[in-house]
Amino acid sequence: MVMAPSAIAIEEANTTVVTDNQIDKVDFVDTNHGVESDVTGLASKALIQKVLKEQIARINVDTCEPGEEDAFYVADLGEVYRQHLRWKMNLGRVKPFYAVKCNPDKEVLRLLAKLGTGFDCASRAEIDLVLGLGVSPSRIIYAQPCKTKSYLRHARKTGVSLMTFDNTDELRKIKECYPEAELVLRILTDDSASACRLSTKYGASLEYAEELLGLAKALDLNLVGVSFHIGSGASDPNSFGKAVKDARDVFDHAALLGFDLKLLDVGGGFVDETFETFAGNLIEALEEQFPANIRVIGEPGRYYASNAFTLATNVIARREVAANHEGGKGYMLYLNDGVYGNFSNIIFDHQHPVPQVLSAAAATGSPDGVPEMIEYSIWGPTCDGIDVITERYFLPGVVEIGDWLFFENMGAYTRCSATKFNGFSDDHEVIYISSEPGASALLGY
């Protein structure tokens, strides 16, 4: 962990938690990503740019030791804080349980723990990571419908009782390993409009759900709720409507069997650009189908993490090539990070990171002083031909070996799925900053 020059290290002993009531009283005027949000965003970008440039100014690629010019992140924890306020303003009824798999960064987790969120964990390692921050087991949902037996026993030992299931074999496994667990039935949803579909792997159809309810009753298990997931990076805001109605049907059928369900887990799928629209549709569906006494939680991941992280990469090699336009000249740029590293979101998360020039040579001659736009393809450092970040992009001026490019919105499904393929590092430096006074105060900055 590296802090920005103006930041003070976060005190791990500080376990203050901001309650929902305190968050509700925070002065946060903008609920629709309007002018104030834009101004805050510009201030955050300016601070990030300053820190990026200060960091690369300390690196001389001609004399540095091996690895000193590696790619690095600047993480604005103020953005995570603002996203939490935005969630409270638009989805106050839904308690966020952050999806740890999206980005298990310890500082992000620590901030969210202090803000009082819950956590969606899918493995023993994720459970232990969250518990290690002093988080109560009651703030964790083991949201993995198909669990390892030893992990189930570990969950029982550590007191993590809330968990999902979606098949009969899982119910029998839970009966054997953790019979007192609080069970949440995950049902199938239509996630055809999402970037990453999950229904092909998890979720019980409504017909199968009836069978599962009957078996849970026969096994005398503690069924407490229903969950669904409309898919990661969902694009159809109406997806929540049908999923909530289907969940209502399962609640009603469970009641006929004598269950008294009190929990609805609406999963994830929230993205920054469409959040207010999705939140509005979800709240409308909840008000129509579920009374206020039903506890509702969600599992946002990229919503919190994506915009908070900016990645800086160094140009390690370049090759001149013919451009696609007639008579033009372009370049292939090779960076010290690629799809086997922090750009794994290209393969695993269907993302299209946008390159921007952080430092570059003087722009080539245009009479009006406006930099000439030059065509580039951008590649990672490995010897694999699929290690391409973008096949065609225009950047201002000539980018030289040793220059730096940066990529915004790199906090979701990037570091967590990086590999050591070809001997390259999967553990890059992170510089933490906060552009939000509320987060700074909470973290001790």
Buried (B, 14 or more C-beta within 10 A) or exposed (E): EBBBEEBEEBEEEEEEBBEEEEBEEEEBEBEEBEEEBEEBBEEBBEBBBBBBBEBBEEBEBEEEEEEEBBBBBBBBBBBBBBBBBBBBBBBEBBBBBBBBBBBBBBBBBBBBBBBBBBBBBBBBEBBEBBBEBEBEBEBBBBBBBBBEEEBBBBBBEBEBBBBBBBBBEBBEBBBEBBEEBBBBBBBBBBBEBBBBBBBEEBBBEEEBBBEBBEBBBEBEBEBBBBBBBBBBBBBBBBBBBBBBEBBBBBBEBBEEEEBEBEBBBBBBBBBBEBBBEBBBBBBEBBEEBBEEEBBBBBBBBBBBBBBBBBBBBBBBEBEEBEBEEEEEEBBBBBBBBBBBBBBBBBBBBEBEBEBBBBBBEEBEEEEEEEBEEBBBBBBBBBEBEEBBBBEEBEBBBBBBEBBBBBBBBBBBBBBBBBEEBBEBBBEBBBBBBBBBEBBBEBBEB
